[in-house]
Amino acid sequence: MDLSILRFGRRVIWGRLTGKKYPFLVQFSVSNRCNLRCRYCYATYYDRPSEDLPLEQVKGIIDELARAGMFRLNLVGGEPLLRPDIGDIVAYVRSQRIHCVITTNGYLVPKKLDALRQVNMFCFSLDGAREGNDLNRGEGAFGKVIAGMDACKAAGIPMQISAVLSRHT
């Protein structure tokens, strides 16, 4: 069992007794870049500047969140796996005893899995069956997310799915 869950439970009880509040979950966008152009995406990541926050600045933010007693940090983007230092970020989050989740479109999971083994969970963006998913996310997207999920399953890393409901799905 992940001890961060027990530590957070202890904080919740202590917070109830003392009136102190702790953040449960924070979504931290670590990249403005994305390798897809999903039909429904409002963020237009492909038109944004490509400079990500420097690693030291990311660590400083994580330090502040850790001091606040946060339990779960979701690393999101764009596509967080486009960062060459994403493994360093995950390792740093875990060194702060924070539960770490990455939300991804799955394309780069098999390639980067060795650097990401400390992650507690992957959240895969999958909008349904192949036809609807690929219509929303691009030809071949379904197969890529399934390959990423297969890699996680083989490595024993828990996963969940995030889906966007649309008329195609």
Wavefront OBJ file of the C-alpha trace (Angstrom):
o trace
v 0.000 0.000 0.000
v 1.160 3.506 -0.804
v 2.041 5.166 2.512
v 1.107 8.587 1.113
v -2.533 7.487 1.338
v -2.163 6.718 5.045
v -0.319 9.993 5.678
v -3.062 11.959 3.945
v -5.748 10.105 5.916
v -3.934 11.046 9.108
v -3.842 14.689 7.935
v -7.567 14.656 7.190
v -8.347 13.406 10.685
v -5.938 15.920 12.234
v -7.486 18.668 10.101
v -10.980 17.761 11.312
v -9.792 17.912 14.898
v -7.870 21.176 14.558
v -9.753 22.964 11.758
v -6.664 23.004 9.507
v -7.328 22.434 5.799
v -5.109 20.461 3.411
v -5.381 20.456 -0.374
v -6.354 17.053 -1.700
v -5.618 17.307 -5.409
v -3.805 19.818 -7.581
v -3.631 19.699 -11.381
v -0.279 21.112 -12.458
v 0.142 21.887 -16.156
v 3.827 21.173 -16.715
v 3.757 21.712 -20.478
v 1.956 23.983 -22.904
v 2.851 21.650 -25.756
v 0.767 18.828 -27.196
v 1.367 16.347 -29.982
v -2.339 16.071 -30.919
v -4.967 18.423 -32.294
v -8.162 17.112 -30.746
v -11.308 18.472 -32.406
v -12.837 19.735 -29.185
v -9.733 21.134 -27.497
v -10.210 24.754 -26.498
v -6.602 25.221 -25.400
v -4.920 25.332 -28.837
v -1.679 23.989 -27.369
v -0.201 23.797 -30.857
v -0.340 27.617 -31.083
v 1.197 28.313 -27.678
v 4.811 29.168 -26.935
v 6.815 25.982 -26.503
v 8.910 27.007 -23.511
v 8.076 24.948 -20.442
v 8.803 26.157 -16.927
v 12.404 25.342 -15.987
v 12.818 22.249 -13.809
v 14.015 24.283 -10.805
v 10.885 26.431 -10.938
v 8.704 23.299 -11.183
v 10.488 21.895 -8.114
v 9.872 25.142 -6.232
v 6.135 24.907 -6.922
v 6.128 21.269 -5.819
v 7.933 22.293 -2.616
v 5.218 24.845 -1.858
v 2.483 22.299 -2.491
v 4.243 19.764 -0.267
v 4.481 22.332 2.549
v 0.734 22.912 2.188
v 0.208 19.185 2.819
v -1.132 18.261 -0.616
v -1.921 14.584 -1.202
v -2.200 14.083 -4.988
v -0.502 15.956 -7.802
v -1.807 15.393 -11.327
v 0.786 16.306 -13.931
v -1.108 17.502 -16.985
v -0.518 19.636 -20.042
v -0.795 19.784 -23.083
v 1.029 16.504 -23.073
v 3.341 16.238 -20.035
v 5.394 13.420 -21.586
v 6.744 15.862 -24.176
v 9.016 17.226 -21.444
v 12.408 15.533 -21.640
v 12.711 15.885 -17.841
v 9.298 14.398 -16.949
v 11.009 11.473 -15.184
v 12.934 13.944 -13.006
v 9.687 15.725 -12.142
v 7.973 12.463 -11.158
v 10.976 11.442 -9.049
v 10.908 14.828 -7.304
v 7.169 14.637 -6.610
v 7.615 11.167 -5.096
v 10.640 12.339 -3.043
v 8.244 14.830 -1.428
v 5.979 11.896 -0.480
v 3.209 13.088 -2.787
v 0.923 10.746 -4.742
v 1.763 11.369 -8.435
v -0.533 10.878 -11.437
v 0.183 11.714 -15.086
v -2.631 12.484 -17.517
v -1.516 11.535 -21.013
v -2.725 10.764 -24.514
v -0.561 7.627 -24.328
v 1.627 8.191 -27.384
v 4.923 8.354 -25.487
v 4.213 6.005 -22.574
v 5.945 2.893 -23.982
v 9.030 4.944 -24.913
v 9.303 6.762 -21.558
v 7.998 4.120 -19.157
v 11.405 3.269 -17.676
v 11.846 6.905 -16.541
v 8.307 6.983 -15.107
v 8.140 3.814 -12.990
v 7.752 5.842 -9.781
v 4.425 7.311 -10.917
v 1.482 6.089 -8.834
v -0.965 6.063 -11.722
v -1.458 7.021 -15.341
v -4.680 8.630 -16.506
v -5.199 7.942 -20.196
v -7.305 10.162 -22.423
v -9.532 7.764 -24.339
v -12.864 8.863 -25.754
v -14.374 5.463 -26.493
v -14.202 2.985 -29.346
v -11.595 3.337 -32.099
v -13.791 5.127 -34.637
v -15.099 7.862 -32.339
v -11.824 8.287 -30.479
v -9.814 8.672 -33.689
v -12.400 11.031 -35.142
v -11.921 13.296 -32.103
v -8.184 12.864 -31.539
v -6.697 11.880 -34.902
v -6.118 8.750 -36.933
v -4.238 6.108 -34.940
v -4.811 7.725 -31.536
v -6.821 4.756 -30.263
v -4.025 2.293 -31.031
v -1.428 4.523 -29.362
v -3.396 4.841 -26.128
v -4.025 1.095 -26.048
v -0.269 0.474 -26.531
v 0.425 2.837 -23.621
v -2.116 1.067 -21.450
v -0.633 -2.322 -22.365
v 2.820 -1.079 -21.327
v 1.460 0.096 -17.961
v -0.364 -3.169 -17.412
v 2.825 -5.143 -18.109
v 4.725 -2.905 -15.666
v 2.051 -3.204 -12.975
v 1.300 0.521 -12.932
v -2.329 1.386 -12.114
v -4.296 3.416 -14.622
v -7.591 5.152 -15.136
v -9.348 6.640 -18.144
v -10.491 10.184 -18.785
v -13.049 10.516 -21.572
v -14.641 13.425 -23.343
v -18.216 12.693 -24.302
v -19.246 13.989 -27.687
v -21.662 13.077 -30.449
v -18.906 10.878 -31.897
v -18.372 8.891 -28.703
l 1 2 3 4 5 6 7 8 9 10 11 12 13 14 15 16 17 18 19 20 21 22 23 24 25 26 27 28 29 30 31 32 33 34 35 36 37 38 39 40 41 42 43 44 45 46 47 48 49 50 51 52 53 54 55 56 57 58 59 60 61 62 63 64 65 66 67 68 69 70 71 72 73 74 75 76 77 78 79 80 81 82 83 84 85 86 87 88 89 90 91 92 93 94 95 96 97 98 99 100 101 102 103 104 105 106 107 108 109 110 111 112 113 114 115 116 117 118 119 120 121 122 123 124 125 126 127 128 129 130 131 132 133 134 135 136 137 138 139 140 141 142 143 144 145 146 147 148 149 150 151 152 153 154 155 156 157 158 159 160 161 162 163 164 165 166 167 168 169
